[in-house]
Amino acid sequence: MGNGIDHPEVVDLVAEGADGSYRLIVVETGRWDGSAEQLLKFQSKLNHYLTYVFDGQMHREHPESEGRPVVLELDYFEPLDAVTEEFIRKARDIMSGKAVAFEVKRLPRDEP
């Protein structure tokens, strides 16, 4: 199975953070264009992650995560466009009301 926003039904990566949090990581390798189609895919992916947390599946698969802070993390390589940046700001506000942090991290491309 693939990862990233083209595969909204997949939780790309679950990791324990150095701070003891449980991080659900979206790994996106594609370009950001801010199109309605792309934002809908991104929204579907985030909704799947939130369902994974709030329906208890994360705790069933990772019982040690019970009671730990949850962070949704977007790891990406290509620069974000302005529309996607605004979408992320809004998503972050919504998630803060659900006791879930949302962080974004641009990763460097490996150069040959």
PyMOL commands that place a pseudoatom at each C-alpha (Angstrom):
pseudoatom trace, name=CA, resn=MET, resi=1, chain=A, elem=C, hetatm=0, pos=[0.000, 0.000, 0.000]
pseudoatom trace, name=CA, resn=GLY, resi=2, chain=A, elem=C, hetatm=0, pos=[1.096, 3.532, -0.659]
pseudoatom trace, name=CA, resn=ASN, resi=3, chain=A, elem=C, hetatm=0, pos=[1.229, 6.476, 1.642]
pseudoatom trace, name=CA, resn=GLY, resi=4, chain=A, elem=C, hetatm=0, pos=[0.474, 10.172, 1.575]
pseudoatom trace, name=CA, resn=ILE, resi=5, chain=A, elem=C, hetatm=0, pos=[-2.750, 11.957, 0.736]
pseudoatom trace, name=CA, resn=ASP, resi=6, chain=A, elem=C, hetatm=0, pos=[-3.392, 9.766, -2.309]
pseudoatom trace, name=CA, resn=HIS, resi=7, chain=A, elem=C, hetatm=0, pos=[-4.077, 6.923, 0.151]
pseudoatom trace, name=CA, resn=PRO, resi=8, chain=A, elem=C, hetatm=0, pos=[-6.407, 8.437, 2.751]
pseudoatom trace, name=CA, resn=GLU, resi=9, chain=A, elem=C, hetatm=0, pos=[-7.357, 5.061, 4.253]
pseudoatom trace, name=CA, resn=VAL, resi=10, chain=A, elem=C, hetatm=0, pos=[-3.746, 4.338, 5.277]
pseudoatom trace, name=CA, resn=VAL, resi=11, chain=A, elem=C, hetatm=0, pos=[-2.068, 5.538, 8.468]
pseudoatom trace, name=CA, resn=ASP, resi=12, chain=A, elem=C, hetatm=0, pos=[1.412, 6.121, 7.077]
pseudoatom trace, name=CA, resn=LEU, resi=13, chain=A, elem=C, hetatm=0, pos=[3.406, 5.925, 10.296]
pseudoatom trace, name=CA, resn=VAL, resi=14, chain=A, elem=C, hetatm=0, pos=[2.825, 5.764, 14.064]
pseudoatom trace, name=CA, resn=ALA, resi=15, chain=A, elem=C, hetatm=0, pos=[5.788, 6.648, 16.261]
pseudoatom trace, name=CA, resn=GLU, resi=16, chain=A, elem=C, hetatm=0, pos=[6.482, 7.495, 19.869]
pseudoatom trace, name=CA, resn=GLY, resi=17, chain=A, elem=C, hetatm=0, pos=[7.884, 11.001, 20.155]
pseudoatom trace, name=CA, resn=ALA, resi=18, chain=A, elem=C, hetatm=0, pos=[10.878, 11.886, 22.324]
pseudoatom trace, name=CA, resn=ASP, resi=19, chain=A, elem=C, hetatm=0, pos=[8.420, 13.803, 24.526]
pseudoatom trace, name=CA, resn=GLY, resi=20, chain=A, elem=C, hetatm=0, pos=[6.307, 10.665, 25.130]
pseudoatom trace, name=CA, resn=SER, resi=21, chain=A, elem=C, hetatm=0, pos=[3.575, 11.682, 22.678]
pseudoatom trace, name=CA, resn=TYR, resi=22, chain=A, elem=C, hetatm=0, pos=[2.186, 9.362, 20.044]
pseudoatom trace, name=CA, resn=ARG, resi=23, chain=A, elem=C, hetatm=0, pos=[2.687, 10.785, 16.585]
pseudoatom trace, name=CA, resn=LEU, resi=24, chain=A, elem=C, hetatm=0, pos=[0.544, 9.855, 13.622]
pseudoatom trace, name=CA, resn=ILE, resi=25, chain=A, elem=C, hetatm=0, pos=[2.609, 10.907, 10.643]
pseudoatom trace, name=CA, resn=VAL, resi=26, chain=A, elem=C, hetatm=0, pos=[1.417, 11.711, 7.127]
pseudoatom trace, name=CA, resn=VAL, resi=27, chain=A, elem=C, hetatm=0, pos=[4.346, 11.335, 4.732]
pseudoatom trace, name=CA, resn=GLU, resi=28, chain=A, elem=C, hetatm=0, pos=[3.693, 13.374, 1.583]
pseudoatom trace, name=CA, resn=THR, resi=29, chain=A, elem=C, hetatm=0, pos=[6.279, 13.273, -1.200]
pseudoatom trace, name=CA, resn=GLY, resi=30, chain=A, elem=C, hetatm=0, pos=[4.273, 15.033, -3.916]
pseudoatom trace, name=CA, resn=ARG, resi=31, chain=A, elem=C, hetatm=0, pos=[3.967, 18.675, -4.909]
pseudoatom trace, name=CA, resn=TRP, resi=32, chain=A, elem=C, hetatm=0, pos=[1.420, 20.970, -3.272]
pseudoatom trace, name=CA, resn=ASP, resi=33, chain=A, elem=C, hetatm=0, pos=[-0.817, 22.887, -5.645]
pseudoatom trace, name=CA, resn=GLY, resi=34, chain=A, elem=C, hetatm=0, pos=[-3.704, 24.033, -3.441]
pseudoatom trace, name=CA, resn=SER, resi=35, chain=A, elem=C, hetatm=0, pos=[-6.295, 22.562, -5.819]
pseudoatom trace, name=CA, resn=ALA, resi=36, chain=A, elem=C, hetatm=0, pos=[-9.718, 21.632, -4.500]
pseudoatom trace, name=CA, resn=GLU, resi=37, chain=A, elem=C, hetatm=0, pos=[-9.006, 17.988, -5.383]
pseudoatom trace, name=CA, resn=GLN, resi=38, chain=A, elem=C, hetatm=0, pos=[-5.746, 17.921, -3.445]
pseudoatom trace, name=CA, resn=LEU, resi=39, chain=A, elem=C, hetatm=0, pos=[-7.232, 19.657, -0.394]
pseudoatom trace, name=CA, resn=LEU, resi=40, chain=A, elem=C, hetatm=0, pos=[-10.129, 17.194, -0.373]
pseudoatom trace, name=CA, resn=LYS, resi=41, chain=A, elem=C, hetatm=0, pos=[-7.648, 14.288, -0.374]
pseudoatom trace, name=CA, resn=PHE, resi=42, chain=A, elem=C, hetatm=0, pos=[-5.688, 15.956, 2.446]
pseudoatom trace, name=CA, resn=GLN, resi=43, chain=A, elem=C, hetatm=0, pos=[-8.882, 16.514, 4.436]
pseudoatom trace, name=CA, resn=SER, resi=44, chain=A, elem=C, hetatm=0, pos=[-9.882, 12.867, 3.936]
pseudoatom trace, name=CA, resn=LYS, resi=45, chain=A, elem=C, hetatm=0, pos=[-6.484, 11.748, 5.185]
pseudoatom trace, name=CA, resn=LEU, resi=46, chain=A, elem=C, hetatm=0, pos=[-6.693, 13.927, 8.295]
pseudoatom trace, name=CA, resn=ASN, resi=47, chain=A, elem=C, hetatm=0, pos=[-10.253, 12.773, 8.992]
pseudoatom trace, name=CA, resn=HIS, resi=48, chain=A, elem=C, hetatm=0, pos=[-9.102, 9.156, 8.765]
pseudoatom trace, name=CA, resn=TYR, resi=49, chain=A, elem=C, hetatm=0, pos=[-6.321, 9.858, 11.270]
pseudoatom trace, name=CA, resn=LEU, resi=50, chain=A, elem=C, hetatm=0, pos=[-8.761, 11.515, 13.688]
pseudoatom trace, name=CA, resn=THR, resi=51, chain=A, elem=C, hetatm=0, pos=[-11.148, 8.563, 13.370]
pseudoatom trace, name=CA, resn=TYR, resi=52, chain=A, elem=C, hetatm=0, pos=[-8.215, 6.221, 14.031]
pseudoatom trace, name=CA, resn=VAL, resi=53, chain=A, elem=C, hetatm=0, pos=[-7.596, 8.071, 17.307]
pseudoatom trace, name=CA, resn=PHE, resi=54, chain=A, elem=C, hetatm=0, pos=[-11.138, 8.732, 18.497]
pseudoatom trace, name=CA, resn=ASP, resi=55, chain=A, elem=C, hetatm=0, pos=[-12.690, 5.357, 17.691]
pseudoatom trace, name=CA, resn=GLY, resi=56, chain=A, elem=C, hetatm=0, pos=[-9.992, 3.682, 19.797]
pseudoatom trace, name=CA, resn=GLN, resi=57, chain=A, elem=C, hetatm=0, pos=[-8.209, 1.838, 17.009]
pseudoatom trace, name=CA, resn=MET, resi=58, chain=A, elem=C, hetatm=0, pos=[-4.881, 3.502, 17.810]
pseudoatom trace, name=CA, resn=HIS, resi=59, chain=A, elem=C, hetatm=0, pos=[-5.132, 2.376, 21.444]
pseudoatom trace, name=CA, resn=ARG, resi=60, chain=A, elem=C, hetatm=0, pos=[-6.104, -1.151, 20.421]
pseudoatom trace, name=CA, resn=GLU, resi=61, chain=A, elem=C, hetatm=0, pos=[-3.121, -1.428, 18.061]
pseudoatom trace, name=CA, resn=HIS, resi=62, chain=A, elem=C, hetatm=0, pos=[-0.759, 0.516, 20.348]
pseudoatom trace, name=CA, resn=PRO, resi=63, chain=A, elem=C, hetatm=0, pos=[-1.997, -0.022, 23.928]
pseudoatom trace, name=CA, resn=GLU, resi=64, chain=A, elem=C, hetatm=0, pos=[1.016, 1.825, 25.314]
pseudoatom trace, name=CA, resn=SER, resi=65, chain=A, elem=C, hetatm=0, pos=[-0.372, 5.006, 23.703]
pseudoatom trace, name=CA, resn=GLU, resi=66, chain=A, elem=C, hetatm=0, pos=[-3.273, 5.140, 26.186]
pseudoatom trace, name=CA, resn=GLY, resi=67, chain=A, elem=C, hetatm=0, pos=[-3.237, 8.424, 28.094]
pseudoatom trace, name=CA, resn=ARG, resi=68, chain=A, elem=C, hetatm=0, pos=[-0.424, 9.915, 25.999]
pseudoatom trace, name=CA, resn=PRO, resi=69, chain=A, elem=C, hetatm=0, pos=[-0.708, 13.158, 24.045]
pseudoatom trace, name=CA, resn=VAL, resi=70, chain=A, elem=C, hetatm=0, pos=[-1.503, 12.663, 20.361]
pseudoatom trace, name=CA, resn=VAL, resi=71, chain=A, elem=C, hetatm=0, pos=[0.163, 14.642, 17.588]
pseudoatom trace, name=CA, resn=LEU, resi=72, chain=A, elem=C, hetatm=0, pos=[-0.778, 14.504, 13.932]
pseudoatom trace, name=CA, resn=GLU, resi=73, chain=A, elem=C, hetatm=0, pos=[2.349, 15.349, 11.970]
pseudoatom trace, name=CA, resn=LEU, resi=74, chain=A, elem=C, hetatm=0, pos=[2.663, 16.204, 8.302]
pseudoatom trace, name=CA, resn=ASP, resi=75, chain=A, elem=C, hetatm=0, pos=[6.129, 15.448, 6.927]
pseudoatom trace, name=CA, resn=TYR, resi=76, chain=A, elem=C, hetatm=0, pos=[6.608, 16.835, 3.424]
pseudoatom trace, name=CA, resn=PHE, resi=77, chain=A, elem=C, hetatm=0, pos=[9.359, 17.667, 0.952]
pseudoatom trace, name=CA, resn=GLU, resi=78, chain=A, elem=C, hetatm=0, pos=[7.957, 20.170, -1.566]
pseudoatom trace, name=CA, resn=PRO, resi=79, chain=A, elem=C, hetatm=0, pos=[7.117, 23.758, -0.540]
pseudoatom trace, name=CA, resn=LEU, resi=80, chain=A, elem=C, hetatm=0, pos=[3.563, 24.451, 0.566]
pseudoatom trace, name=CA, resn=ASP, resi=81, chain=A, elem=C, hetatm=0, pos=[1.448, 26.847, -1.484]
pseudoatom trace, name=CA, resn=ALA, resi=82, chain=A, elem=C, hetatm=0, pos=[-0.544, 29.646, 0.208]
pseudoatom trace, name=CA, resn=VAL, resi=83, chain=A, elem=C, hetatm=0, pos=[-3.897, 27.843, -0.074]
pseudoatom trace, name=CA, resn=THR, resi=84, chain=A, elem=C, hetatm=0, pos=[-2.547, 24.706, 1.608]
pseudoatom trace, name=CA, resn=GLU, resi=85, chain=A, elem=C, hetatm=0, pos=[-0.881, 26.794, 4.324]
pseudoatom trace, name=CA, resn=GLU, resi=86, chain=A, elem=C, hetatm=0, pos=[-4.257, 28.386, 5.099]
pseudoatom trace, name=CA, resn=PHE, resi=87, chain=A, elem=C, hetatm=0, pos=[-5.921, 24.953, 5.129]
pseudoatom trace, name=CA, resn=ILE, resi=88, chain=A, elem=C, hetatm=0, pos=[-3.302, 23.773, 7.647]
pseudoatom trace, name=CA, resn=ARG, resi=89, chain=A, elem=C, hetatm=0, pos=[-3.938, 26.820, 9.871]
pseudoatom trace, name=CA, resn=LYS, resi=90, chain=A, elem=C, hetatm=0, pos=[-7.658, 26.051, 9.919]
pseudoatom trace, name=CA, resn=ALA, resi=91, chain=A, elem=C, hetatm=0, pos=[-7.080, 22.338, 10.529]
pseudoatom trace, name=CA, resn=ARG, resi=92, chain=A, elem=C, hetatm=0, pos=[-4.732, 23.147, 13.407]
pseudoatom trace, name=CA, resn=ASP, resi=93, chain=A, elem=C, hetatm=0, pos=[-7.413, 25.343, 15.024]
pseudoatom trace, name=CA, resn=ILE, resi=94, chain=A, elem=C, hetatm=0, pos=[-10.025, 22.595, 14.694]
pseudoatom trace, name=CA, resn=MET, resi=95, chain=A, elem=C, hetatm=0, pos=[-7.725, 19.919, 16.093]
pseudoatom trace, name=CA, resn=SER, resi=96, chain=A, elem=C, hetatm=0, pos=[-6.678, 22.028, 19.075]
pseudoatom trace, name=CA, resn=GLY, resi=97, chain=A, elem=C, hetatm=0, pos=[-10.333, 21.908, 20.164]
pseudoatom trace, name=CA, resn=LYS, resi=98, chain=A, elem=C, hetatm=0, pos=[-10.135, 18.115, 20.039]
pseudoatom trace, name=CA, resn=ALA, resi=99, chain=A, elem=C, hetatm=0, pos=[-6.975, 17.889, 22.184]
pseudoatom trace, name=CA, resn=VAL, resi=100, chain=A, elem=C, hetatm=0, pos=[-4.878, 16.799, 19.202]
pseudoatom trace, name=CA, resn=ALA, resi=101, chain=A, elem=C, hetatm=0, pos=[-1.822, 18.792, 18.152]
pseudoatom trace, name=CA, resn=PHE, resi=102, chain=A, elem=C, hetatm=0, pos=[-1.042, 19.241, 14.458]
pseudoatom trace, name=CA, resn=GLU, resi=103, chain=A, elem=C, hetatm=0, pos=[2.533, 19.870, 13.406]
pseudoatom trace, name=CA, resn=VAL, resi=104, chain=A, elem=C, hetatm=0, pos=[4.135, 20.272, 10.008]
pseudoatom trace, name=CA, resn=LYS, resi=105, chain=A, elem=C, hetatm=0, pos=[7.719, 19.515, 9.142]
pseudoatom trace, name=CA, resn=ARG, resi=106, chain=A, elem=C, hetatm=0, pos=[9.425, 20.133, 5.825]
pseudoatom trace, name=CA, resn=LEU, resi=107, chain=A, elem=C, hetatm=0, pos=[12.089, 17.542, 5.242]
pseudoatom trace, name=CA, resn=PRO, resi=108, chain=A, elem=C, hetatm=0, pos=[15.140, 17.964, 3.014]
pseudoatom trace, name=CA, resn=ARG, resi=109, chain=A, elem=C, hetatm=0, pos=[15.362, 15.966, -0.185]
pseudoatom trace, name=CA, resn=ASP, resi=110, chain=A, elem=C, hetatm=0, pos=[18.291, 13.571, -0.350]
pseudoatom trace, name=CA, resn=GLU, resi=111, chain=A, elem=C, hetatm=0, pos=[20.578, 14.765, -3.108]
pseudoatom trace, name=CA, resn=PRO, resi=112, chain=A, elem=C, hetatm=0, pos=[22.615, 12.155, -5.029]
for i in range(1, 112): cmd.bond("trace and resi %d" % i, "trace and resi %d" % (i + 1))
show_as sticks, trace
zoom trace
